[in-house]
Amino acid sequence: MKNIRRSLAYYSGRVPALFSEIFASKQARLKAMDYNDYWRAKGDMRFTGRCPVFAALVAPGSSVLDIGCGEGTTLNYLQNKLGTKGTGIDLSPQAVEMALKKGITAFQGDASSKDFSVSGVYDHIIISEVLEHIPNPEELLEKVKGKFRTSLLISIPNSAYYIHRLRLLFGRFPVQWAWHPGEHLRFWSLAEFGELLAGSGFEVISVKTHSGFLFLHGVWPNLFADSAVFEVRETKKCA
């Protein structure tokens, strides 16, 4: 009950911000969608709310490949908390340079390229807030098959989040980008993304949320979670 009262008090104080999220327009902060400029503007995040979610799903000391690692926030967190052996790949040389400065093993690579491939096998593969940025996520999902032993962990934003639904209700398109409208190319509700995974040959083990509306993001994630982490494995083939 105390947590509910605290949450209600928090959101009652955010009414102006919520009003803005639903009705306000948003201006691009970059002239063009360039991921080097994106990371220069965004800077070093150090921590995201997804980090503890990934940590709860990754085994201590395990090997982790982070596709679209950005500046290495997730891998750095896992390394410090769990002693994981991490490797990162990112499109942006600027992001890779930032990751290397943290002591992360990182390489430049375009996960949306036809020539992209994963070398080696890892205990876990993470694809965090990446699939919505590329035109062909189905191809990337196919390429990671057989490349992880324990789990594939995928984080996506939820296009069916209640704020986005309210924007549509009042005649405004949902805003899911931070710096430029060209950031996101694909859009899913959490329910639809689960269907995509099933159709791509994956089984969803769990869906974890960490933020959204009050405590309801964990109760009704497709409506009240702003994003989610899907823990998946390849669907077992019948003999």
C-alpha positions as CSV (number, residue, x, y, z in Angstrom):
1,M,0.0,0.0,0.0
2,K,2.9,2.4,0.8
3,N,4.4,1.8,-2.6
4,I,1.1,2.5,-4.3
5,R,0.6,5.7,-2.4
6,R,4.2,6.7,-3.3
7,S,3.6,6.0,-7.0
8,L,0.3,7.9,-7.0
9,A,2.0,10.9,-5.4
10,Y,4.8,10.7,-8.0
11,Y,2.4,10.7,-10.9
12,S,0.2,13.4,-9.5
13,G,3.2,15.6,-9.6
14,R,3.9,14.6,-13.2
15,V,0.6,15.7,-14.6
16,P,2.1,18.6,-16.6
17,A,4.8,16.3,-18.0
18,L,2.2,13.7,-18.9
19,F,0.1,16.3,-20.6
20,S,3.2,17.3,-22.6
21,E,3.9,13.7,-23.6
22,I,0.4,13.3,-25.0
23,F,-0.1,16.6,-26.7
24,A,3.2,18.3,-27.4
25,S,5.1,18.2,-30.7
26,K,8.8,17.3,-30.7
27,Q,11.6,18.8,-32.6
28,A,14.6,16.9,-34.0
29,R,17.9,17.7,-32.2
30,L,20.1,16.4,-35.0
31,K,20.0,17.7,-38.6
32,A,20.3,14.2,-40.0
33,M,20.2,10.6,-38.7
34,D,23.9,9.9,-38.3
35,Y,24.8,7.5,-35.5
36,N,28.2,9.1,-34.8
37,D,26.5,12.4,-34.2
38,Y,23.8,10.5,-32.2
39,W,26.4,9.1,-29.8
40,R,28.3,12.4,-29.6
41,A,25.1,14.1,-28.6
42,K,23.8,11.3,-26.3
43,G,27.1,10.9,-24.5
44,D,27.9,8.2,-21.9
45,M,24.8,6.9,-20.1
46,R,26.7,4.8,-17.5
47,F,23.4,3.1,-16.5
48,T,19.9,2.3,-17.8
49,G,17.0,0.7,-16.1
50,R,17.4,-2.3,-18.4
51,C,20.8,-3.2,-16.9
52,P,19.5,-4.9,-13.7
53,V,17.0,-6.8,-15.8
54,F,19.7,-8.2,-18.0
55,A,21.8,-9.0,-14.9
56,A,19.0,-11.1,-13.5
57,L,18.9,-13.1,-16.7
58,V,22.6,-13.6,-17.2
59,A,24.8,-16.2,-15.4
60,P,27.8,-15.0,-13.5
61,G,31.1,-15.4,-15.4
62,S,29.3,-16.2,-18.7
63,S,30.2,-15.0,-22.1
64,V,28.0,-12.3,-23.6
65,L,27.7,-10.8,-27.0
66,D,25.9,-7.4,-27.2
67,I,24.9,-6.6,-30.8
68,G,24.3,-2.8,-31.0
69,C,26.3,-2.3,-27.8
70,G,26.4,1.5,-28.1
71,E,29.0,3.0,-25.7
72,G,29.1,-0.3,-23.7
73,T,26.8,0.6,-20.8
74,T,25.2,-2.9,-20.5
75,L,28.4,-4.9,-21.0
76,N,30.2,-2.7,-18.4
77,Y,27.4,-3.2,-15.9
78,L,27.4,-6.9,-16.4
79,Q,31.2,-7.1,-16.2
80,N,31.3,-5.2,-12.9
81,K,28.3,-7.0,-11.3
82,L,28.7,-10.6,-12.6
83,G,32.3,-10.8,-14.0
84,T,31.0,-11.7,-17.4
85,K,33.2,-11.9,-20.5
86,G,31.6,-9.4,-22.9
87,T,32.1,-8.5,-26.5
88,G,30.3,-5.7,-28.2
89,I,29.5,-4.8,-31.8
90,D,28.1,-1.4,-32.9
91,L,27.5,0.4,-36.2
92,S,29.0,3.7,-34.9
93,P,32.8,4.0,-34.6
94,Q,32.2,6.8,-32.1
95,A,30.2,4.4,-29.9
96,V,32.9,1.7,-30.2
97,E,35.6,4.2,-29.2
98,M,33.5,5.1,-26.1
99,A,33.1,1.4,-25.2
100,L,36.8,0.7,-25.7
101,K,37.6,3.4,-23.2
102,K,35.6,1.5,-20.6
103,G,37.8,-1.6,-21.2
104,I,35.1,-3.3,-23.2
105,T,36.1,-5.5,-26.1
106,A,34.2,-3.9,-29.0
107,F,34.2,-3.9,-32.8
108,Q,32.5,-1.9,-35.5
109,G,29.9,-3.8,-37.5
110,D,26.6,-3.2,-39.2
111,A,24.0,-5.7,-37.9
112,S,21.7,-4.8,-40.8
113,S,24.2,-5.6,-43.5
114,K,23.7,-8.6,-45.7
115,D,27.3,-9.6,-44.9
116,F,26.9,-9.4,-41.2
117,S,27.6,-12.7,-39.3
118,V,28.3,-13.7,-35.7
119,S,31.6,-15.5,-35.2
120,G,31.8,-17.8,-32.3
121,V,29.2,-19.0,-29.8
122,Y,28.2,-17.2,-26.6
123,D,26.3,-18.1,-23.5
124,H,24.0,-15.1,-24.0
125,I,23.4,-12.7,-26.8
126,I,21.9,-9.3,-26.1
127,I,20.1,-7.2,-28.7
128,S,18.9,-4.1,-26.7
129,E,16.9,-1.4,-28.4
130,V,18.3,-2.3,-31.8
131,L,15.8,-4.2,-33.9
132,E,13.5,-1.2,-34.2
133,H,16.4,0.8,-35.8
134,I,17.1,-1.6,-38.7
135,P,14.9,-2.4,-41.7
136,N,15.5,-6.2,-41.6
137,P,15.3,-7.5,-38.0
138,E,14.0,-10.8,-39.2
139,E,17.3,-11.4,-41.0
140,L,19.3,-10.6,-37.9
141,L,17.2,-13.0,-35.8
142,E,18.0,-15.7,-38.3
143,K,21.7,-15.0,-38.1
144,V,21.9,-15.4,-34.3
145,K,20.4,-18.9,-34.4
146,G,22.9,-21.4,-33.2
147,K,25.1,-18.7,-31.8
148,F,24.0,-18.7,-28.1
149,R,23.9,-21.6,-25.6
150,T,21.5,-20.3,-22.9
151,S,19.4,-17.4,-24.1
152,L,18.9,-14.5,-26.5
153,L,17.8,-11.3,-24.6
154,I,16.0,-8.7,-26.7
155,S,14.8,-5.3,-25.5
156,I,12.3,-3.3,-27.5
157,P,10.2,-0.2,-27.0
158,N,6.5,-0.8,-26.8
159,S,4.5,1.0,-29.5
160,A,1.2,0.1,-27.7
161,Y,2.2,1.9,-24.5
162,Y,-0.7,3.9,-23.1
163,I,0.9,7.3,-23.8
164,H,1.3,6.3,-27.5
165,R,-2.4,5.2,-27.6
166,L,-3.5,8.5,-26.1
167,R,-1.5,10.4,-28.6
168,L,-3.2,8.6,-31.4
169,L,-6.6,9.1,-29.8
170,F,-6.0,12.9,-29.9
171,G,-4.7,12.8,-33.4
172,R,-0.9,12.8,-32.8
173,F,1.6,10.1,-33.9
174,P,3.5,8.3,-31.1
175,V,7.0,9.7,-30.4
176,Q,9.6,7.0,-29.7
177,W,12.7,8.8,-30.8
178,A,15.1,10.8,-28.8
179,W,17.3,12.8,-31.3
180,H,15.9,12.4,-34.8
181,P,12.6,11.0,-36.2
182,G,14.6,8.6,-38.4
183,E,15.9,6.6,-35.5
184,H,13.1,4.0,-35.6
185,L,12.2,2.0,-38.7
186,R,10.1,-0.8,-37.2
187,F,7.3,-0.7,-34.6
188,W,5.7,-3.4,-32.5
189,S,3.4,-3.8,-29.5
190,L,4.8,-6.4,-27.1
191,A,2.1,-8.8,-28.2
192,E,3.0,-8.4,-31.8
193,F,6.7,-8.8,-31.1
194,G,6.0,-12.1,-29.3
195,E,4.2,-13.2,-32.5
196,L,7.2,-12.2,-34.6
197,L,9.5,-14.3,-32.4
198,A,7.3,-17.3,-32.6
199,G,7.1,-17.0,-36.4
200,S,10.9,-16.7,-36.5
201,G,11.5,-20.0,-34.7
202,F,12.0,-18.7,-31.1
203,E,10.3,-19.6,-27.8
204,V,9.6,-16.8,-25.3
205,I,10.8,-17.9,-21.8
206,S,9.9,-14.7,-20.0
207,V,9.0,-11.1,-20.6
208,K,10.5,-8.6,-18.0
209,T,9.5,-5.0,-17.6
210,H,11.2,-2.2,-15.5
211,S,9.3,1.0,-16.2
212,G,6.0,2.3,-17.2
213,F,2.8,3.3,-15.4
214,L,2.9,2.7,-11.7
215,F,3.2,-1.0,-10.8
216,L,0.9,-2.0,-13.7
217,H,3.8,-2.3,-16.2
218,G,4.4,-5.8,-14.7
219,V,0.7,-6.7,-14.6
220,W,-0.4,-5.6,-18.0
221,P,2.8,-4.9,-19.9
222,N,1.3,-4.5,-23.4
223,L,-0.6,-1.4,-22.2
224,F,1.4,-0.1,-19.3
225,A,5.1,-1.0,-20.0
226,D,7.1,1.5,-22.1
227,S,9.5,-1.3,-23.1
228,A,10.3,-4.9,-22.2
229,V,13.1,-7.5,-22.3
230,F,12.3,-10.8,-24.0
231,E,14.2,-13.8,-22.8
232,V,14.0,-16.3,-25.6
233,R,15.6,-19.5,-27.0
234,E,15.3,-21.4,-30.2
235,T,12.2,-23.5,-30.6
236,K,13.0,-27.1,-30.2
237,K,12.4,-29.1,-33.3
238,C,10.4,-32.3,-33.1
239,A,12.4,-35.4,-33.9
